[in-house]
Structure formats: C-alpha cells, structure tokens
Amino acid sequence: ASLRKRPHGTASSRLARLEECKRKEAVTAASIENLLSGIEQMRGRVQRANAAAFAKIRDKTRLSFAEAVPAMEVDMVCADPANPEASGVRFLIRSRAAAVSEPAEAGEGGEAAGGWRSGLEERSGGQRTLLKLSLLLAVAHHRPSLFILLDEVDAALDEANTIRVASLIKELSRTTQVVAVSHRAQFMRFADHIVRL
C-alpha cells in the first residue's frame, strides 16, 4: 500500500485559515501603529513637561542665587530644554556690575555675551556651594518632597553667607520638613527645633 500524504483540510478550510491569519495580521499591524502613535504622543508630553520644569527650576535657581549672593547673577542654559539629559545644562555666572540686559547666550570658550562666564572653577568654594544649594532649593520648590536632609551645607560658607543660606532653607521648610546638621550658631538661630548630640 502506498502512503500518500493527505492534504490538511479542504481548500475552503485552508482559505478560511488564510483569511483568519490576514485578519490577525491587520489587527496586529493596527495595534503596533496605535502603540507607536501613543509613544510619540507621550514623548511630546514628556518633552513639554521637561521644558516647563527646566524653565521653572531655572527661574527659581536664579532667584535663590540672587538672594544668597546679591553681587552675582547666575543663569542656566540648555541647548534643548525639552531633553536636558541629552543636551546637558550649563551654568553661567557673572557679576551684577557687569550685567547687561541681554539674555545668557553661551559662546565659545568660557566667556559668553554680556560678561557671562561658564567656568565655575574660578568661583570660590562658598559660591559653588551657594549655587548648588540654589539649584537644590529650586528643584525642591518645583517637586516638593516630604523630607530633606542637609549635612553641614554651611561648612564652606562665611558668616554672612551662612545666614543667607539659613534664610533660604527656612523658606523651604514652610513646605518641606528639613533636617540640617550644622555646628554654627548663626545657622541654628533659624531652626524651629534644635537637637544637640
């Protein structure tokens, strides 16, 4: 007896299976298209949210730094505020005496238009500390957290700057619980509660 393979089903059942596969392919293709469209919409939302957050943090950093260091101005520039993690953020700083009404535009090298300097290395440790604190406070104001722990943030500061920083932290403590470690009496005067160890 000869063994011949029998076809799997009739022509009409094979045609029905083919149609079912085509239908599934169309559903899958439509699902992929919807998913890609959703990803693009979400990417646009995230970029708009990033740009808005960058603008708010930039403005608050400038205000906080102006309070902490009245003689200096700071600005943050980003090639693409919607995507700061890819393009990076640079700080520009200048003396208020050199201030010109033009916005911060980063030029080549360390010097930018209007007397802005991008190199923070030439700043004192206290000024760099104040800039970092200004940024931290700006982020904390933008996205308040329940709790912030600061360990000797006043260590590199002179007495006048210690008082300014304590004042900024006191303002932040209206919306966020702040625990700050310090050994300076000037800083502790701004505390609501003091725990001595």
Salt bridges, closest charged atoms under 4 A:
GLU20 OE2 - ARG23 NH2 2.69
GLU40 OE2 - ARG43 NH1 2.46
GLU73 OE1 - ARG94 NE 2.89
GLU73 OE2 - ARG96 NH1 3.81
ASP75 OD1 - ARG58 NE 2.55
ASP75 OD1 - ARG62 NE 3.85
GLU111 OE1 - ARG117 NH1 2.68
GLU122 OE1 - ARG117 NH2 3.25
GLU122 OE2 - ARG123 NH2 3.85
GLU152 OE2 - HIS183 NE2 3.26
GLU171 OE2 - LYS60 NZ 3.24
GLU171 OE2 - HIS141 NE2 3.79
ASP192 OD1 - LYS170 NZ 2.23
